[in-house]
Amino acid sequence: MSAKARHPRDVPALRAALARLRLPGGQGGAVARARALLDVYLETAEAHGESFEATARALRAGVPAIRLGGAELSAQTSQPGNPAESAACAPGCAWCCVLSGPDGGVILEAEARRVHAALAPLTGQPDGREWMDDACPALDPDTRMCRIYEARPMICRTYLSDDAEACRAIAHGTPASGPGVLGAQSVYLAAHSLARAALKGLAQVPTYALAKVAAEALAGSDEEAALKAARHKPKVLEDERARMGGSL
């Protein structure tokens, strides 16, 4: 098989490759939805004459996954009776911003750059870790409000709970039911996994640790150094997709 046959070199070939792709861990509804939405994205790029190189750069940075995840989130939260209607989330609650692991959530390159840009001007200021050791660095330690709310990544936008006390318990290490992520998060992750598979051999499609990007920005690291420090190993994306199997 020739290199050209193995690796798409134009947007139509990329669409054809996308249709054939199979992701590890089964296909599922989120993968099917992500595949359909990603094909529409690529069809639109093709119709507008976007170059393969520009399309590949956008896929690498996670731009389509973020847009598609955002569209799914809007659609899901506009339905009557959706989980967001019973959310206990309120300004300053912030228990969901106490991180259960060192990552603080998987984010994509475009999100990582936005997080860094939003936090870099706050270098050296007190952050959420002065409230609780494992809190997100993006928090204001006094108000417990997110200082990068408009730049917050998809994991923050899709996470909610119908029980603030359950969030408090989890923040202190006690398992509890109530918090979870909306299904849009699974579509977003699946779209990025498909982008990675479609560009295999042509470009690396990375993910990053939210908490590490934020901490590096506040420590004064420049954007590229922060992203280098926060970059995941490739398997993290598929591990996160598997973990999100129980989305709301």
C-alpha positions as CSV (number, residue, x, y, z in Angstrom):
1,M,0.0,0.0,0.0
2,S,1.4,3.4,-0.9
3,A,2.0,6.2,1.5
4,K,-0.8,8.2,-0.3
5,A,-3.2,5.3,0.2
6,R,-2.3,5.0,3.9
7,H,-2.5,8.7,4.7
8,P,-5.1,11.2,3.4
9,R,-3.7,14.2,1.7
10,D,-6.9,16.2,1.0
11,V,-10.1,16.8,2.8
12,P,-12.2,14.3,0.7
13,A,-9.7,11.6,1.5
14,L,-9.9,12.6,5.2
15,R,-13.7,12.2,5.1
16,A,-13.3,8.8,3.5
17,A,-10.8,7.7,6.2
18,L,-13.1,9.0,8.9
19,A,-16.0,6.8,7.6
20,R,-13.8,3.7,7.9
21,L,-12.2,4.3,11.3
22,R,-12.9,2.1,14.3
23,L,-11.9,3.2,17.8
24,P,-10.8,1.0,20.6
25,G,-13.3,0.1,23.2
26,G,-16.3,-0.2,20.9
27,Q,-18.1,2.4,18.8
28,G,-21.2,3.3,20.8
29,G,-23.6,6.2,20.5
30,A,-21.1,8.9,21.3
31,V,-18.7,7.7,18.6
32,A,-21.4,7.5,16.0
33,R,-22.6,11.0,16.9
34,A,-19.1,12.4,16.8
35,R,-18.4,10.7,13.5
36,A,-21.5,12.2,11.9
37,L,-20.8,15.7,13.2
38,L,-17.2,15.5,12.3
39,D,-18.1,14.5,8.7
40,V,-20.4,17.6,8.5
41,Y,-17.5,19.7,9.8
42,L,-15.2,18.3,7.1
43,E,-17.8,18.7,4.4
44,T,-18.2,22.4,5.3
45,A,-14.4,22.9,5.3
46,E,-14.3,21.3,1.9
47,A,-17.1,23.4,0.6
48,H,-15.4,26.5,1.7
49,G,-12.1,25.5,0.0
50,E,-10.2,25.1,3.3
51,S,-6.8,23.6,2.6
52,F,-6.0,20.1,4.0
53,E,-3.2,21.7,6.0
54,A,-5.5,24.1,7.7
55,T,-8.0,21.4,8.4
56,A,-5.4,19.1,9.8
57,R,-4.1,21.9,12.1
58,A,-7.6,22.5,13.4
59,L,-8.1,18.8,14.1
60,R,-4.8,18.6,15.9
61,A,-5.7,21.5,18.1
62,G,-9.1,20.1,18.9
63,V,-11.1,22.9,17.3
64,P,-13.7,20.6,15.7
65,A,-14.1,18.5,18.9
66,I,-14.6,21.7,21.0
67,R,-17.2,23.1,18.6
68,L,-19.0,19.9,18.2
69,G,-19.0,19.2,22.0
70,G,-20.3,22.8,22.5
71,A,-23.1,22.2,20.0
72,E,-24.0,19.0,21.7
73,L,-24.0,20.7,25.1
74,S,-26.3,23.4,23.9
75,A,-28.7,20.8,22.4
76,Q,-28.7,18.7,25.5
77,T,-29.3,21.5,27.9
78,S,-32.1,23.0,25.8
79,Q,-34.2,19.8,26.2
80,P,-37.0,19.9,28.8
81,G,-36.1,17.9,31.9
82,N,-32.4,17.8,31.1
83,P,-30.0,17.2,34.1
84,A,-28.9,20.9,34.1
85,E,-32.4,22.0,35.3
86,S,-31.9,20.2,38.6
87,A,-28.2,21.2,39.1
88,A,-27.2,22.4,42.5
89,C,-24.3,24.4,41.1
90,A,-24.0,28.0,42.4
91,P,-21.4,30.7,42.3
92,G,-18.7,30.2,44.9
93,C,-19.7,26.6,45.6
94,A,-16.5,25.3,43.9
95,W,-16.4,21.8,45.4
96,C,-16.3,20.4,41.9
97,C,-13.1,22.4,41.4
98,V,-11.3,20.3,44.1
99,L,-9.5,17.9,41.8
100,S,-9.6,14.2,42.5
101,G,-6.4,13.6,40.6
102,P,-3.3,15.5,39.4
103,D,-4.8,16.2,35.9
104,G,-7.8,18.2,36.8
105,G,-9.3,17.0,33.5
106,V,-8.3,16.2,30.0
107,I,-8.2,19.2,27.7
108,L,-7.3,19.8,24.1
109,E,-4.6,22.1,22.6
110,A,-6.9,25.0,21.8
111,E,-8.3,24.9,25.3
112,A,-4.9,24.7,26.9
113,R,-3.8,27.8,25.0
114,R,-6.9,29.7,26.1
115,V,-6.4,28.6,29.7
116,H,-2.7,29.8,29.6
117,A,-3.6,33.1,28.0
118,A,-6.3,33.8,30.6
119,L,-4.1,32.9,33.6
120,A,-0.7,34.3,32.5
121,P,-1.6,37.9,33.6
122,L,-2.3,36.5,37.1
123,T,1.2,35.1,37.5
124,G,2.3,35.1,41.2
125,Q,-1.1,35.8,42.6
126,P,-2.8,33.6,45.2
127,D,-4.8,30.8,43.7
128,G,-7.3,28.1,44.6
129,R,-4.6,25.9,46.2
130,E,-4.5,28.3,49.1
131,W,-8.1,27.4,49.8
132,M,-7.6,23.6,49.4
133,D,-4.4,21.9,48.4
134,D,-6.1,20.0,45.5
135,A,-8.2,22.9,44.3
136,C,-7.9,24.1,40.7
137,P,-5.3,26.8,40.3
138,A,-7.8,28.8,38.3
139,L,-9.9,29.5,41.3
140,D,-9.9,32.7,43.3
141,P,-9.0,31.4,46.9
142,D,-11.3,34.0,48.6
143,T,-14.4,34.0,46.4
144,R,-14.0,30.5,45.1
145,M,-15.0,31.8,41.7
146,C,-13.4,30.7,38.5
147,R,-11.0,33.4,37.2
148,I,-11.1,32.0,33.7
149,Y,-14.8,31.3,33.4
150,E,-15.2,32.3,29.8
151,A,-12.1,30.3,28.8
152,R,-13.0,27.2,30.9
153,P,-12.6,24.0,28.9
154,M,-15.3,21.4,28.1
155,I,-14.8,19.3,31.2
156,C,-15.8,22.2,33.3
157,R,-18.8,23.1,31.1
158,T,-20.2,19.6,31.1
159,Y,-19.7,18.7,34.8
160,L,-22.7,19.3,37.1
161,S,-24.3,17.9,40.2
162,D,-27.8,17.8,41.8
163,D,-26.3,17.6,45.3
164,A,-23.8,20.1,46.5
165,E,-23.2,18.1,49.7
166,A,-22.2,15.1,47.5
167,C,-19.6,17.3,45.8
168,R,-18.3,18.4,49.2
169,A,-18.0,14.8,50.3
170,I,-16.1,13.8,47.2
171,A,-13.8,16.8,47.6
172,H,-12.9,15.4,51.0
173,G,-12.3,11.9,49.7
174,T,-15.7,10.3,50.5
175,P,-17.4,8.6,47.5
176,A,-20.9,9.9,46.8
177,S,-23.5,9.9,44.0
178,G,-24.9,13.0,42.3
179,P,-22.1,14.6,40.4
180,G,-21.4,13.6,36.8
181,V,-20.7,14.9,33.3
182,L,-23.2,15.4,30.5
183,G,-23.1,13.3,27.4
184,A,-21.6,16.1,25.3
185,Q,-18.3,15.4,27.0
186,S,-18.3,11.9,25.5
187,V,-19.0,13.2,22.0
188,Y,-16.2,15.8,22.4
189,L,-13.7,13.1,23.4
190,A,-14.8,10.8,20.7
191,A,-14.4,13.5,18.1
192,H,-10.9,14.1,19.2
193,S,-10.1,10.4,19.2
194,L,-11.4,10.2,15.6
195,A,-9.3,13.1,14.6
196,R,-6.2,11.5,16.1
197,A,-6.9,8.2,14.3
198,A,-7.6,10.0,11.0
199,L,-4.3,11.9,11.2
200,K,-2.2,9.0,12.4
201,G,1.1,9.0,10.7
202,L,0.6,12.7,9.6
203,A,0.4,14.6,12.8
204,Q,0.3,14.1,16.5
205,V,-3.0,15.0,18.2
206,P,-2.3,15.7,21.8
207,T,-4.2,16.2,25.0
208,Y,-3.2,18.1,28.2
209,A,-3.7,18.2,31.9
210,L,-5.9,21.2,32.9
211,A,-4.4,21.6,36.4
212,K,-0.8,21.4,35.0
213,V,-1.4,24.1,32.4
214,A,-3.0,26.3,35.0
215,A,-0.2,25.8,37.5
216,E,2.5,26.4,34.9
217,A,0.8,29.6,33.7
218,L,0.6,31.0,37.3
219,A,4.2,30.0,37.9
220,G,5.3,32.2,35.0
221,S,6.0,29.5,32.3
222,D,5.5,30.7,28.8
223,E,2.8,29.0,26.7
224,E,5.0,26.4,24.9
225,A,6.8,25.4,28.1
226,A,3.5,25.1,30.0
227,L,2.0,22.9,27.2
228,K,5.1,20.8,27.1
229,A,5.0,20.2,30.9
230,A,1.2,19.4,30.7
231,R,1.2,17.1,27.7
232,H,-0.3,13.7,28.2
233,K,0.9,10.3,27.0
234,P,-1.3,9.1,24.1
235,K,-3.2,6.5,26.0
236,V,-4.7,9.1,28.4
237,L,-7.3,10.1,25.8
238,E,-8.7,6.6,25.4
239,D,-8.6,6.0,29.1
240,E,-10.7,9.1,29.6
241,R,-13.1,8.0,26.9
242,A,-13.6,4.7,28.7
243,R,-14.0,6.5,32.1
244,M,-16.8,8.7,30.6
245,G,-18.9,5.7,29.7
246,G,-21.5,6.7,32.3
247,S,-22.1,10.3,31.2
248,L,-25.5,11.8,32.1
